C-alpha cells in the first residue's frame, strides 16, 4: 500500500473535527496524524509530528487560526495550510490568507473541495507521499 499524506487537523468543534478526519481518511490518500482543538495546540503538534499539510479552522479559542497560521508559516514556510470556516466573512478569509494560508474552503463545501485542494497543494509543494517511503 502506498504511503499516505499526513494531515494535522485544527478544529475546535468536535463534530467537525471528526467529520474532517473521516472525510480525509475515507479517501485513502490521507491519514490524520494529529488533531488540535485550538491554535496553540496546532502549533505545538505541528512541531512534534511534522505533518505534510494542515487543515486550520479560522475561529478557535486560545489562539485563533489566523495567529496559528502566522506562527506555522514562520516556522515552516513550505508547509501547505488550508483554512476552513463555517462563515464566509471576507475580512477573515483575507486575514488568514495574509497570515500565510495557501487556500480556503468553506465547511459547507468541504466534501467537494477539501481533498482536491490538499492534493493540489501537496503536489505543488513537491510533497509526494511516495517520495517519503
N, C-alpha and C positions, 0 to 999 in steps of 0.2 A: 504494500500500500504506500502511496506517495506521502511524503511529509506534509503536514498541514501548516497553514499560516496561523501564527499565534496572535490572538487578539485580546487586548485588555479592554474591558467594557466599564465605563464610569457612568453610573446612573443611580440616583437616589431613590427612585420608585422601584420597589422590589418586583412588582408585576412586570414593569417594562424591562427591568434588568433580566428577568427570566425569559421574557419574550425575545429580546435581542439575542441572548445566548442560544435559545432554541433555534431561532431563525438561522443563525450562523452555523451552528453545529449540524443542523439537518442538511446543509449544503454539501458537506463532505470535504470542502477545501479549507475549512476553518476549525480551530479549537479555541475556546475561551480559556486563556491561560491565567486570567485574574479578573476579579470583579471588585470594583471600588464603589462605595456609596457616597463619596464626596470627593471634591477636587484634591484635597490634601492627601487622601488615601491613594488617589490615582497617581499622583506624582511619586509617592513613596513606592508603590507597586511597580511602576514603570522602571524605576531604578533597579528593583530587585529581580524582576522577571524578564526584562528586555524584550518586550513584545515586538512583533512585526508591524503592528498598527494599533491605534487607539480609537475607540468609538467613545466620544465625550458628550455627555448631556451638557447643555448650556447652563441651566438653572439647577444648582445643587447647593447644599448647605456647607458650612465651614469655609470652603474655598470654591467659588463658582467655576464653571467650565472655562470661562474666558481667562481668568487668572491662572488656572491649572494649565491651560493650553500654552499660555505665555511662558510658564516655567518649563514645561516639557519641550517646547520649541528651543528655548535657550540651551537646555541640556542635550537635546538630540535633534539637531536641525533637519535631519533626513527622515525622521520618524513620521509616517503618514498618520494624520489625525483627521477624523471625520466627526464633525459636530452634529448632534441631533437635538431636536427640541419639539415639544408638542405645540409650541407657539410659533407664530410666523412674524415676530417683531423684527422689522428690517434693521433697526438700530442694533439689536443684539446679534443678529447674523453678521452685520458689518463688523461689530466689535470682535467677535470670535475669529472672523476672517483676518482682521488686522492683527490679532494676537498670534496667528500662525496656523489656524485650521486650514487644511487643504480643500475641504469640501463641506457641504451642509446638506443634511437630509431631514425633512420633516418626519416626525414619528408616524404620521398618517400615511406616509409613502415608503416607510422602511421596508416592507415586504417586497416591494417592487424595485427599490433603488439601492439599498444599503450594500448588498453583496456585489452588485455591479460596480459601485463606486469604490469599494475596497479593492476589488481585483484590478481595476484600472490604476488606482494609486500604487498598489504594491508592484504592479508591472512597471509603472513609470519610475518608481524608486529603485528598480533593479533588484527588488527583493523577491527572489524566486524561492519558493518553498523547496524545490528540488535541489537548488544550489547549497542548501544548508544540510542536506542529507549526508 
